[in-house]
Amino acid sequence: MNFITVACLVLSCVAFSQAGFWSKGSHSSSGEREGSWHGDPETFTGGHKQSHGRPRGFWTRNRLTNWWTGDNVCMKRNEINETLPYTSRHRYSTRSFCQDTEQTRKCTTSISFFGIKRTFTATYQCCLGFARVPGQMGCPKKLQLKDILATSQDLEAKQVVDAITQLGLNSTLGSGNFTLFAPTDNAFEKYVEGRQPEVNTGVVQVGVNPSRGDNTPPPPKLVIDLQDILKGHVVPGFVMSGDLRDEQLVQTLLDQAKLRINFYNRPKKLATVNCAPIVSKDNPATNGFVHTVNKVLQPVTQSLMDMVASNPDLTTLKTLIGQAGLTDVLRKAGQLTLFAPTNAAFEKLDPGLKTRLMNGDSCLEKILKNHVLKNVICSSIIVGKIRSINLLDSFIKLSRDRDNKLFVGGAQIVANDMMATNGVLHIIDGTLVPNDALDVMEIAKKNGYTEIIKLIQTAGLEQTVRNLKNFTFFVPNNQAIKNLPPGALAALSSDQTALRDLLLYHVTQPSLSCSEMSTGDNFTSLNSARSKFRIDSYSNRRAFHYGSFKKTVQCAPIVRRDVESCEGRVNVITKVMIPPTGDIVNTLQEDGNFSTLVSAIVKGKLADTLKGNGPFTVFAPTNKAFEKLGAEVNDEKTIADLLRRHIVRGNLCCAGIFRTGWMFGGGQRVRTLQGDRLTLNRNRQGDVTVDSSQVTECDRTATNGVIHVINTVLEDVPRRNMNRIRDLWPMRWN
C-alpha cells in the first residue's frame, strides 16, 4: 500500500468522523450515493434512526440546540467524487460546514487531495411520521398520516385532487412513493379563469366542480393537456425541502418536463418551484410529501432562445441576438434570467443608437448581455429595491413600487416568470442600455455635458468621435469650458482647425483605466502635432490621517474616472487642457509680464537647466513683483540663488496643494533647488500661498513642467526648525 492510498484512507476517516458518518447502513465509496426514504415511517435506507435519548450536556441550551441528536431523527448521507483540474492536483484542502433550517440540519465536508475531491454530506431530519416540537429534543410528535391526495385536501388543495381523480391519475399516485407540488384552490381557480372560454367548460368540469351534474365529456386534447400539466407537479420518491438545493432541476412524471428549485435568503427567505412560491412545505403523507404552491406549474420544454423565437412581440430581439452571436448562450443549459424588450421598446431608442444596433454594431453584445442575469431571479423575490449581477459583471437594479409594479432599470416588467429549461424570461417595455454600449456623444448627452457636445459639433468632429476605437477621452465638464477666457472661446469657435486640435488633444490611445496611468506617465494625443500630456497623482495622507487623493492630467483634476463607453473610456476633468507650446523658458518668453524673470534666468545661467528634461515646478514672479524688491540685483550668484528658491523638482500642480491644519504644521513643505523649503498652503476659499506670496494663476503647463504665477518674489528667510511636526510627516506629492 503506497503513501497516496494510505493518505486517502486517513482523510476519508477524518471526513466520516467530522460529518457523523459512523452509522449503520450501506455506503458507496465512489461516484454518488444517496439514502432514500421508504413508505414505512420507521425505515430509512442509507442513514439511521437515532434513539440516543436526551444528551447529558451540562447546559440545557446546548442540549436543545442540538435537536438532531434526539429521538426519531433520521440521517441521510451522500458522497460525491470529482476529478479536479490539473493545476490543483498537488494541493490539499479540507472544508467543513453545517446548514440549519427549521426541519433539517445538513453537514458537508469536502476534501481535495491529489486531484480527487470527495464531498460527504449528512442530512438530519425527522423520520417519516414524526415532527419537531419547539423547545424539545429530536422529533417527539407522532403524526397521523394520510395518503398524498387526502393530505392535499387537508391543505386547501382540493381542486387539484378533484382534477387528478377525474383524469384517472389517482391510481398512479396510489401505487408508489411520490412528492406532490399541489396548487392551492385559489391558484387553480385563477388558472381556470385565465384559460380561453371554450376550454373553461372542460377545465371546470374536470378539475373544479365534478359534482355539478354535467356529464358532457371534455375535449380529448384538453384531457391530455391537463394530464401533462398535473404530471408536471409530481416528483417520484420522498423529497423534502432539505433535500433540494438552489437552481436544482427535479425530474417529474412528465418525461420532458423538470421543475426548477430556487432558494433566496435576501431580501426575504423564499423557496420557489418554477418561480411559484412554496406556501407550505414538507407535509408528510404515508406515501410521500406534499408541498403547496400558489400557482399552477406549466410544463417547461423551451429554452430562452426558443421562447424569444416563438414570440411575435420579440422579433427585433431575436434578430439582434442572432447578429451578436448569443443564440447558443440562450439555448444551452444554464440558470439565466432574461429581460426581453418588446419590439416597441426598441422603437423608443435614440435613432442613431438604434441604427448602430441594427447594423450589427460591435457593442450590440454588451447591450444584450446587460439584459441577462447570471441567476434565476423570480418576480416574487423583488421586494422594495434589490440588485443582481448580469453577464457584464455589473449590477442591475430591480424594484417593486407601492402599486405592486415591477421595474428593472428604467423599464417596467409587463409579463413575468415565463419559465424556460435554462432560466426565466421577463418581458419589459424598455431597453437597458449601459454606458459600455454608448459612444462618447451619447455618454455626454446622457450625463448633461452639453458644452463639449457643442464644441465637437462646431469643430465638425461628431462622426470622428463616434467612430473612435480603443481610446481614452478626457472630457472637460460644462464649468471647465465656461471658465475659458471670454475671447479664447470665441476665437476657437471661428477657427475650426484650432478647435479640432484642441479637442483631439484630450484623446489618446489605447483605452486605459486610471489605475493603469501612473505619476510621470506621458501619453501622445491625437491632435495634429501629436502633443503629449502628463499624468500626476497627489496625496496628503499622513500618519494617523487618511487625507485626500487626486489624480490629474496636464494639471486638470480628474473628477470622474473610468466611464466605460462602447470602444473606450471617458474621464471627466475640471479644466480644458491647453497643449504646451514649448519648455518653461519658451513659455515664459511668450508673456511680456515675465520679461524681468526671463532676463534674470539668463543672467543667473539657469536657462539650460529650465530647458532640460525636468520636470520642474516654477513659482514665477511677475514684473510688478520684481519692482517691489526696490534695489536692482546684478550679482550673478545672488540672482542664481534667488531664482533657485523659486524652482522645485517635479511636477506640482495646484491640485496637489492641499489645505492643512495646525496639527500637521500648517502647510506642505517642498524643497527647492536652493536647498531650503517652501511652505505651501490653501485657505478655506481655495486660494494658494507659497510662503507669504499669493499664487495668482495656477498651472501654466510647459513640455518640461508647470508654472504658477505669484505676486511677490520669494526672498531668503531664516531656516525653520527641522524638528517641527510638519517636517516629520512631509506631504507625499511625487
C-alpha positions in Angstrom: 0.0 0.0 0.0 1.7 3.3 -1.1 1.7 6.6 0.6 -1.2 8.1 -1.5 -3.5 5.2 -0.8 -2.8 5.5 3.0 -3.3 9.2 3.0 -6.6 9.0 1.2 -7.9 6.4 3.7 -6.9 8.5 6.6 -8.5 11.6 5.2 -11.7 9.7 4.4 -11.8 8.5 8.0 -11.4 12.1 9.2 -14.2 13.2 6.9 -16.6 10.5 8.1 -15.9 11.4 11.7 -16.5 15.1 11.1 -19.7 14.6 9.2 -21.1 12.0 11.6 -21.0 9.1 9.2 -20.2 6.3 11.6 -23.7 4.8 11.5 -25.3 1.7 10.2 -26.3 1.4 6.6 -24.8 0.8 3.2 -22.4 3.3 1.6 -20.7 3.6 -1.7 -17.1 4.6 -1.9 -17.2 6.0 -5.4 -19.5 8.0 -7.6 -22.6 9.4 -6.0 -24.7 7.6 -3.4 -27.8 8.9 -1.6 -30.0 7.3 1.0 -33.7 7.0 0.2 -37.0 7.1 2.2 -39.3 4.1 2.2 -43.0 4.0 2.8 -42.6 2.6 6.3 -42.0 5.6 8.6 -39.7 3.6 10.8 -37.4 2.5 8.0 -34.7 4.5 6.3 -32.0 3.2 3.9 -28.6 4.8 3.7 -29.0 6.5 7.1 -30.1 5.7 10.6 -32.8 6.4 13.1 -31.3 7.8 16.2 -32.5 6.6 19.6 -29.9 8.1 21.9 -32.4 9.8 24.3 -31.6 13.2 25.6 -27.9 14.0 25.7 -26.3 14.6 29.1 -24.9 18.1 28.5 -24.4 20.5 31.4 -26.1 23.4 29.7 -29.7 23.0 28.8 -29.3 25.5 25.9 -26.7 23.3 24.2 -29.0 20.2 24.6 -31.9 22.0 23.0 -29.8 23.5 20.2 -28.5 20.1 19.2 -32.1 18.8 18.5 -30.8 16.3 15.8 -29.2 14.1 18.5 -32.6 13.3 20.0 -35.1 10.5 19.2 -36.8 9.9 15.8 -34.2 11.8 13.8 -33.1 10.1 10.6 -29.8 10.8 8.8 -29.3 10.5 5.1 -25.8 10.5 3.7 -24.3 11.3 0.3 -20.9 11.1 -1.2 -19.7 12.7 -4.5 -16.3 12.1 -6.1 -14.9 14.6 -8.6 -11.7 14.9 -10.6 -10.0 18.3 -10.1 -8.2 20.3 -12.8 -4.6 19.6 -13.4 -3.4 22.8 -11.7 -5.0 21.6 -8.4 -3.6 18.1 -8.2 -0.8 18.8 -5.8 -2.8 20.8 -3.4 -4.6 19.6 -0.3 -7.5 21.3 1.3 -10.4 20.5 3.5 -13.6 22.3 4.4 -16.5 21.5 6.8 -19.7 23.4 7.5 -23.3 22.9 8.5 -26.5 24.5 7.4 -29.7 24.6 9.6 -33.3 25.1 8.7 -36.5 24.6 10.7 -36.7 20.9 9.9 -33.2 19.8 8.8 -29.5 20.0 9.5 -27.1 19.4 6.7 -23.4 19.0 7.3 -20.9 18.9 4.5 -17.2 18.0 4.5 -15.1 18.4 1.3 -11.5 17.0 0.9 -9.3 17.7 -2.1 -6.2 15.6 -2.3 -4.0 14.5 -5.3 -6.6 15.5 -8.0 -9.6 14.0 -6.2 -12.3 15.9 -4.4 -14.5 13.9 -2.1 -17.6 15.6 -0.7 -19.5 13.9 2.1 -23.0 15.2 3.2 -25.1 14.2 6.1 -28.7 15.4 6.4 -30.6 15.1 9.6 -34.4 15.4 9.6 -37.4 13.9 11.4 -38.2 10.4 10.4 -41.3 10.0 8.4 -44.4 10.2 10.7 -42.7 12.4 13.3 -42.3 16.2 13.7 -40.4 18.6 15.8 -41.8 20.4 18.8 -40.3 23.8 19.6 -38.0 23.7 22.6 -37.7 19.9 22.7 -35.1 17.5 21.5 -35.5 15.3 18.5 -38.8 14.8 16.8 -41.2 13.7 19.6 -44.5 14.4 17.9 -46.1 11.4 16.2 -48.2 12.3 13.2 -51.4 10.6 12.0 -50.5 10.3 8.3 -52.8 10.0 5.3 -52.1 9.4 1.7 -50.9 12.2 -0.7 -54.4 13.1 -2.0 -56.0 13.2 1.4 -53.2 15.2 2.8 -53.5 17.7 -0.1 -57.2 18.1 0.6 -56.4 19.0 4.2 -54.0 21.7 2.9 -56.7 23.5 0.8 -55.7 21.9 -2.4 -59.0 20.1 -3.1 -59.5 21.2 -6.6 -56.2 19.7 -7.9 -57.2 16.5 -6.1 -60.5 16.5 -8.0 -58.7 17.0 -11.2 -56.3 14.2 -10.5 -59.2 11.9 -9.7 -61.3 12.8 -12.8 -58.3 12.4 -15.1 -57.5 8.9 -13.7 -54.2 9.8 -12.1 -55.2 8.8 -8.6 -54.3 5.2 -9.3 -50.8 6.2 -10.4 -50.2 8.2 -7.2 -51.6 5.4 -5.1 -49.1 2.8 -6.4 -45.8 4.2 -5.2 -44.0 7.0 -3.3 -44.3 10.5 -4.7 -43.8 14.1 -3.8 -46.7 16.4 -5.0 -46.3 20.2 -5.5 -50.0 20.9 -5.2 -51.5 24.2 -6.4 -53.8 25.8 -3.8 -57.5 26.1 -4.6 -57.1 29.8 -5.2 -54.2 29.1 -7.6 -56.3 26.5 -9.5 -59.2 28.9 -9.8 -57.0 31.6 -11.3 -55.6 29.2 -13.8 -59.1 28.2 -14.9 -60.2 31.8 -15.3 -57.2 32.5 -17.4 -58.0 29.8 -20.0 -60.0 30.5 -23.1 -63.8 30.3 -22.9 -64.1 27.1 -25.0 -61.6 25.4 -22.7 -63.0 26.7 -19.4 -66.0 24.4 -19.5 -63.8 21.3 -19.7 -61.5 22.5 -17.1 -64.2 23.4 -14.7 -65.9 20.0 -15.4 -62.7 18.0 -15.0 -60.8 20.0 -12.4 -63.0 22.2 -10.3 -66.6 21.0 -9.8 -67.1 17.4 -10.9 -70.3 17.1 -8.8 -72.3 19.7 -10.7 -74.1 17.0 -12.7 -72.8 17.9 -16.2 -71.6 14.6 -17.8 -70.5 16.1 -21.1 -67.1 14.6 -21.8 -64.3 17.2 -22.1 -62.3 17.6 -25.4 -59.7 14.8 -25.8 -56.9 17.3 -26.3 -57.9 19.1 -23.1 -57.7 15.8 -21.1 -54.2 15.2 -22.5 -53.1 18.7 -21.7 -54.4 18.6 -18.2 -52.8 15.2 -17.6 -49.5 16.5 -18.7 -49.8 19.6 -16.5 -50.7 17.5 -13.5 -47.9 15.0 -14.1 -45.6 18.0 -14.1 -46.5 18.6 -10.5 -45.4 15.1 -9.3 -41.9 14.0 -8.5 -41.0 10.3 -7.8 -39.9 9.4 -4.3 -39.7 11.2 -1.0 -38.4 14.8 -1.5 -38.2 17.2 1.5 -37.2 20.8 1.2 -33.9 19.9 2.9 -33.1 17.5 0.1 -33.3 20.3 -2.5 -30.7 22.9 -3.5 -30.8 26.2 -5.3 -31.1 26.0 -9.1 -31.7 22.3 -8.9 -33.7 20.7 -11.7 -36.1 17.9 -10.4 -37.5 15.3 -12.8 -41.3 14.9 -12.8 -43.6 12.2 -14.1 -43.8 14.1 -17.3 -40.6 12.9 -19.1 -39.8 16.2 -20.9 -40.5 18.5 -18.0 -38.4 19.3 -15.0 -39.1 21.6 -12.0 -36.6 24.4 -11.2 -36.0 24.9 -7.5 -34.7 28.2 -6.1 -33.9 29.4 -2.6 -33.5 33.0 -1.7 -32.2 34.5 1.6 -32.4 38.2 0.8 -34.3 40.4 0.9 -36.5 37.7 2.4 -36.4 34.0 2.8 -38.2 32.3 0.0 -38.4 29.0 -1.8 -39.9 28.7 -5.2 -40.6 26.0 -7.8 -40.7 27.2 -11.3 -40.9 30.7 -9.8 -44.1 29.8 -7.8 -43.6 30.5 -4.1 -43.9 27.3 -1.9 -46.7 28.2 0.5 -46.5 25.1 2.8 -43.6 22.6 2.7 -42.7 19.2 4.0 -46.2 18.0 4.7 -45.7 14.2 5.2 -48.1 11.5 3.9 -48.0 7.7 4.1 -46.6 7.6 0.5 -44.7 10.8 0.1 -44.7 14.5 0.8 -46.9 17.4 -0.2 -45.7 21.0 -0.9 -48.3 23.5 -1.7 -47.6 26.3 -4.3 -49.6 29.4 -5.2 -49.6 28.8 -9.0 -50.3 26.0 -11.5 -47.0 24.9 -12.9 -46.9 24.7 -16.7 -44.6 22.1 -18.3 -41.4 23.7 -19.3 -40.0 22.5 -22.6 -38.5 25.5 -24.4 -35.2 27.3 -23.9 -34.9 31.0 -23.5 -33.9 31.3 -27.2 -36.9 29.1 -28.2 -39.3 31.4 -26.3 -37.9 34.5 -27.9 -38.1 33.0 -31.3 -41.7 31.9 -30.9 -43.0 35.3 -29.6 -44.1 37.7 -32.3 -43.5 40.7 -30.0 -39.8 39.8 -29.7 -38.8 39.6 -33.3 -36.4 42.6 -33.1 -34.7 41.0 -30.0 -34.4 37.7 -31.9 -32.7 39.4 -34.9 -30.2 41.2 -32.6 -29.4 38.0 -30.6 -28.5 36.3 -33.9 -26.3 39.2 -35.0 -24.5 39.3 -31.7 -23.8 35.5 -31.8 -25.6 34.9 -28.5 -28.0 32.2 -29.7 -26.1 29.4 -28.1 -25.8 31.2 -24.8 -29.6 31.5 -24.5 -30.2 27.9 -25.8 -27.7 25.8 -23.8 -28.4 24.5 -20.3 -28.0 27.1 -17.5 -29.7 29.3 -14.9 -30.2 32.7 -16.5 -32.8 35.5 -16.2 -33.6 37.3 -19.5 -35.3 40.7 -19.5 -36.7 40.8 -23.0 -37.5 44.2 -24.6 -40.5 44.2 -26.9 -40.4 45.4 -30.5 -42.0 48.7 -29.3 -39.2 49.1 -26.7 -36.6 49.1 -29.4 -38.5 51.7 -31.3 -38.1 54.1 -28.4 -34.3 54.1 -28.7 -32.3 57.1 -30.0 -32.4 56.8 -33.8 -28.6 56.9 -34.0 -28.2 54.1 -31.4 -31.0 52.0 -33.0 -29.3 52.3 -36.4 -26.0 51.2 -34.9 -27.6 48.2 -33.3 -29.5 47.1 -36.4 -26.3 47.4 -38.4 -24.5 44.9 -36.1 -22.5 47.5 -34.0 -19.6 46.0 -32.1 -21.3 47.0 -28.8 -24.5 45.2 -29.5 -23.3 42.2 -27.5 -22.8 44.5 -24.4 -26.4 45.8 -24.7 -27.8 42.3 -24.9 -25.7 40.9 -22.1 -26.9 43.8 -19.9 -30.3 42.2 -20.1 -29.2 38.8 -18.9 -28.6 37.9 -15.2 -26.4 35.1 -14.1 -29.0 33.5 -11.8 -32.7 32.9 -11.9 -34.5 35.9 -10.3 -38.2 35.3 -9.9 -40.6 38.2 -9.5 -41.8 37.2 -6.1 -38.3 37.9 -4.6 -38.4 41.5 -5.8 -39.3 43.4 -2.7 -38.6 47.1 -2.5 -35.2 47.8 -4.2 -32.7 45.0 -4.9 -29.9 44.4 -7.4 -28.4 41.4 -9.1 -25.4 40.9 -11.3 -25.5 40.4 -15.1 -23.3 38.9 -17.8 -21.3 42.1 -17.9 -20.4 41.6 -14.2 -22.4 44.8 -13.5 -25.3 45.2 -11.1 -28.8 45.7 -12.4 -31.4 47.4 -10.1 -34.8 45.8 -9.7 -37.7 47.3 -7.7 -41.4 46.9 -6.8 -43.4 50.1 -6.2 -46.4 50.7 -3.9 -48.7 49.8 -6.8 -47.0 46.4 -7.0 -45.5 47.3 -10.4 -42.1 45.8 -11.1 -39.2 47.6 -12.7 -35.7 46.8 -13.9 -33.5 49.8 -14.6 -35.9 52.3 -16.1 -38.1 49.7 -17.8 -41.3 48.2 -16.4 -41.8 44.4 -16.3 -45.0 43.8 -18.2 -45.0 40.0 -18.2 -43.1 37.9 -15.6 -42.0 34.4 -14.6 -42.1 32.8 -18.0 -40.1 29.6 -17.3 -37.6 28.1 -19.7 -35.4 25.0 -19.5 -32.4 27.2 -18.8 -33.9 30.0 -16.7 -36.7 32.5 -16.6 -37.9 35.3 -19.0 -39.5 38.6 -18.1 -40.8 40.9 -20.8 -40.1 44.6 -20.4 -41.3 47.8 -22.1 -37.9 49.5 -22.5 -34.2 48.7 -23.2 -31.4 48.6 -20.7 -28.5 50.4 -22.4 -25.3 50.5 -20.3 -22.6 53.1 -20.7 -20.5 50.3 -22.1 -22.6 50.4 -25.2 -22.8 54.2 -25.7 -20.3 56.2 -27.8 -18.8 59.4 -26.4 -21.5 61.7 -27.8 -24.2 59.5 -26.2 -22.4 59.4 -22.9 -22.0 63.2 -22.9 -25.7 63.7 -23.7 -26.8 61.2 -21.0 -24.7 63.0 -18.4 -25.6 66.5 -19.4 -22.2 67.6 -20.8 -23.8 69.9 -23.3 -20.8 72.3 -23.7 -18.4 69.6 -25.1 -21.2 68.4 -27.4 -21.5 72.0 -28.9 -17.7 72.3 -29.4 -17.4 68.8 -31.0 -20.3 69.7 -33.4 -18.8 73.2 -34.2 -15.4 71.5 -35.0 -17.1 69.0 -37.3 -15.8 66.1 -35.3 -19.0 64.4 -34.4 -18.7 61.4 -36.7 -14.9 61.2 -35.9 -15.7 61.0 -32.2 -18.5 58.5 -32.7 -16.1 56.2 -34.6 -13.3 56.3 -32.1 -12.0 52.9 -31.1 -9.7 51.8 -28.3 -9.4 55.3 -26.9 -9.2 57.3 -23.6 -11.1 60.6 -23.8 -10.6 63.3 -21.1 -13.9 65.3 -21.3 -14.0 68.8 -19.7 -17.2 69.3 -17.8 -19.5 72.3 -18.6 -17.9 74.6 -16.0 -14.4 73.9 -17.3 -15.4 75.1 -20.8 -17.3 78.2 -19.3 -14.1 79.1 -17.4 -12.1 79.6 -20.6 -11.2 83.3 -21.2 -14.1 85.0 -23.0 -12.1 85.8 -26.1 -10.5 82.4 -26.3 -13.8 80.5 -26.7 -14.9 82.9 -29.4 -11.6 82.7 -31.2 -11.8 78.9 -31.2 -15.3 78.8 -32.5 -14.2 80.8 -35.5 -11.1 78.7 -36.2 -12.3 75.2 -36.8 -8.8 73.8 -37.3 -7.6 75.1 -34.0 -10.7 73.9 -32.2 -10.2 70.4 -33.7 -6.6 70.3 -32.5 -7.7 71.4 -29.0 -10.4 68.8 -28.7 -8.2 66.0 -30.1 -5.5 66.9 -27.6 -7.9 65.4 -25.0 -7.9 62.0 -26.7 -5.2 59.3 -26.6 -4.9 55.6 -27.5 -5.2 52.9 -26.3 -8.0 52.6 -23.8 -6.6 52.8 -20.3 -8.1 52.8 -16.8 -6.9 55.4 -14.3 -5.1 52.7 -12.3 -3.0 51.9 -15.4 -1.9 55.6 -15.6 0.8 56.4 -13.1 2.5 59.5 -12.0 5.0 60.7 -14.6 3.4 58.8 -17.5 3.3 60.8 -20.7 0.7 60.0 -23.4 0.6 61.1 -27.0 -2.7 62.8 -28.0 -4.5 62.6 -31.4 -4.1 66.2 -32.4 -2.1 67.2 -35.5 1.1 67.9 -33.5 0.8 64.7 -31.5 1.3 66.7 -28.4 1.9 64.9 -25.1 0.2 65.3 -21.8 1.3 64.1 -18.3 -0.4 62.2 -15.5 0.3 63.1 -11.9 -1.1 61.8 -8.6 -1.1 63.7 -5.2 -1.9 62.8 -1.7 -1.8 64.5 1.7 -2.1 61.2 3.6 -0.1 61.4 6.8 0.4 59.3 9.9 -3.0 58.8 11.7 -4.7 60.7 8.9 -6.4 59.3 5.8 -6.3 62.6 3.9 -7.2 63.1 0.2 -6.0 61.7 -3.1 -6.1 63.4 -6.5 -5.1 62.4 -10.0 -4.5 65.0 -12.7 -3.9 65.0 -16.5 -1.9 68.0 -17.6 -2.8 69.6 -14.2 -6.6 69.2 -14.8 -8.1 67.2 -11.9 -10.0 64.0 -12.9 -13.3 64.2 -11.0 -15.0 61.1 -12.6 -12.9 58.2 -13.6 -13.2 55.2 -16.0 -16.6 55.7 -17.5 -16.8 52.8 -19.9 -18.0 53.5 -23.4 -18.6 51.3 -26.4 -15.0 51.2 -27.6 -13.0 53.0 -24.9 -13.1 55.0 -21.6 -14.1 58.5 -20.7 -12.7 60.5 -17.7 -14.2 63.8 -16.7 -11.9 66.7 -15.9 -12.5 70.2 -14.5 -10.2 72.2 -16.8 -9.7 72.4 -20.6 -6.2 71.1 -21.4 -4.2 73.6 -23.4 -1.3 72.0 -25.5 2.1 73.4 -24.3 4.0 75.3 -27.0 7.5 74.9 -25.5 9.6 74.4 -22.5 9.5 76.5 -19.3 11.8 79.3 -20.7 9.9 79.4 -24.0 6.6 79.6 -22.2 7.8 82.5 -20.0 9.2 84.3 -23.0 5.8 84.3 -24.7 4.3 86.5 -22.0 5.7 90.0 -21.6 4.7 90.0 -17.9 7.7 87.8 -17.2 10.4 89.7 -19.1 12.3 90.6 -15.9 12.2 86.9 -14.8 13.5 85.7 -18.2 16.4 88.2 -18.0 17.2 87.0 -14.5 17.2 83.4 -15.7 19.7 84.2 -18.4 21.9 86.3 -16.1 21.8 83.5 -13.4 22.7 80.9 -16.1 19.7 78.8 -15.3 18.2 78.8 -18.9 19.9 75.5 -19.7 18.6 73.9 -16.5 15.0 75.0 -17.3 15.2 73.8 -20.8 16.2 70.3 -19.6 14.0 67.3 -19.3 12.7 68.2 -15.9 10.1 68.2 -14.8 10.3 71.4 -12.8 7.7 73.5 -11.0 8.5 77.2 -11.2 6.8 79.8 -9.0 7.1 82.8 -11.4 7.1 86.4 -10.0 5.7 88.9 -12.5 7.5 92.1 -13.5 5.5 94.0 -10.8 6.6 91.5 -8.2 10.3 92.3 -9.0 9.6 96.0 -8.8 8.6 95.5 -5.2 12.2 94.5 -4.4 13.4 98.1 -4.8 17.2 97.8 -5.4 18.3 96.1 -8.6 20.3 92.9 -8.2 23.2 92.3 -10.7 25.4 89.8 -8.9 25.2 86.5 -10.9 25.4 84.3 -7.8 22.9 86.3 -5.9 20.5 86.1 -8.8 21.0 82.4 -9.2 20.5 81.7 -5.5 17.3 83.8 -5.5 15.8 82.1 -8.6 16.6 78.6 -7.3 14.3 79.4 -4.4 11.5 79.6 -7.0 12.2 76.2 -8.6 11.2 72.8 -7.3 12.0 69.5 -8.9 8.9 67.6 -10.0 5.5 68.5 -11.5 3.5 70.0 -8.7 0.1 71.2 -9.9 -2.2 73.4 -7.8 -4.5 70.4 -7.4 -1.6 68.8 -5.4 -1.6 71.7 -2.8 -4.0 70.8 0.0 -5.4 72.7 2.9 -3.7 71.5 6.1 -4.5 72.3 9.7 -2.2 73.4 12.6 -1.9 69.8 13.7 0.2 69.0 10.7 2.4 72.1 10.7 0.1 74.5 8.9 1.2 73.6 5.4 3.1 71.4 3.0 6.8 71.6 2.7 8.7 71.3 -0.6 12.5 71.5 -1.1 13.8 74.0 -3.7 16.9 73.8 -5.9 18.5 76.2 -3.4 18.1 73.5 -0.7 15.7 75.3 1.6 12.0 74.6 2.0 8.9 76.4 0.9 5.6 76.3 2.8 2.6 75.7 0.6 -1.0 76.1 1.8 -4.6 76.5 0.7 -7.1 78.5 2.7 -10.9 77.9 3.1 -11.6 79.9 -0.1 -9.2 77.7 -2.1 -6.5 80.4 -2.5 -3.0 79.0 -2.7 0.0 80.6 -1.0 3.8 80.0 -1.2 5.4 81.2 2.0 4.0 84.8 2.2 3.3 85.1 -1.6 0.0 84.6 -3.3 -0.5 82.3 -6.3 -2.5 84.5 -8.7 -2.6 82.0 -11.6 -2.1 78.2 -11.5 -0.9 75.6 -13.9 0.6 77.1 -17.0 1.9 73.9 -18.4 5.1 73.5 -20.4 6.7 70.5 -22.1 9.0 70.0 -19.1 7.0 71.2 -16.2 4.4 73.7 -14.8 4.5 77.4 -14.0 2.5 79.1 -11.2 2.3 82.9 -11.2 3.0 84.6 -7.8 2.7 88.3 -6.8 5.9 88.7 -4.8 9.5 87.5 -5.0 10.4 84.7 -2.6 13.3 86.2 -0.6 15.5 84.2 1.6 14.1 83.8 5.2 15.7 82.2 8.3 15.6 78.4 8.2 12.7 76.7 10.0 13.1 74.4 12.9 13.5 71.0 11.2 12.2 69.1 14.2 8.7 70.5 13.8 5.9 68.1 13.3 5.4 69.2 9.6 8.9 68.0 8.8 8.4 64.7 10.5 5.5 63.9 8.1 6.2 65.6 4.8 3.4 65.6 2.2 3.8 62.9 -0.4 3.1 64.6 -3.7 5.6 63.0 -6.1 
